[in-house]
């Protein structure tokens, strides 16, 4: 009986040792490919610095802040880099540190931030960034990028557009937001101090009573639900209202302004130049030529 107990004790100790030795590998950043999707998951408790670079049809993933553990579809190059093949979409989930991501490829990436002040830089393929708690910085690339604010005010985020037509999205907000394309830290909820850059073209409002201001370039603005006020300003703009008695101003330029929400109460003002307005019965039209 004592001999059996001793054997069991030794076996338990061996299993415990294996578990202790195996644990660090599970704490590493991981990269693998499934159905042409490259999944990169940053490790918790690290300051991850992830870059994705092209490599003769493959991609090289590096993490300057951690070891990378390759999953199927990727092969180890060094302790902090792997080479992955057959990639058509990149999906990245960051951890709880002040992490950074730089996509140097033409493959579209979807990046979800975590806790911490994260920095995300797009490639040329059209990326979608979603922040997390903390003061995050988003920078678009040569593609058509979407930068998505969180559902609640959780940090002073910076949205830089880059070289193509880029969109800042507050769709999930229930509370009122103020968004203007003036490059000042006056966006988001009251005292949130987000900063939407002058190189962002398009805005999606939330579900509250939002105030949205465009600039003199061509903007596409979707107000979202709530009693919203939109001033698109100059440029050939497209303005769309939604549920709620909105005030929609096209401003200077040949604008398209739509107050369609199936209910009366919107005020649709085309502004200067030749504008096209679409309204519901009971809405108010001002300066609409078409």
Secondary structure by P-SEA (a helix, b strand, c coil): caaaaaaaaaaaaaaaaaaaaaccccccbbbbbcccbbbbbbbcccccbbbbbbcccbbbbbbccbbbbbccccccccccbbbbccccbbbbbbcccbbbbbbcccbbbbbbbcccbbbbbbcccbbbbbbcccbbbbbbcccbbbbbbccccccbbbbbbcccbbbbbccccccbbbbbccccccccccccbbbbcccccbbbbcccbbbbbbcccbbbbbbcccbbbbbbcccbbbbbbcccbbbbbbcccbbbbbccccccbbbbbbcccbbbbbbcccbbbccccc
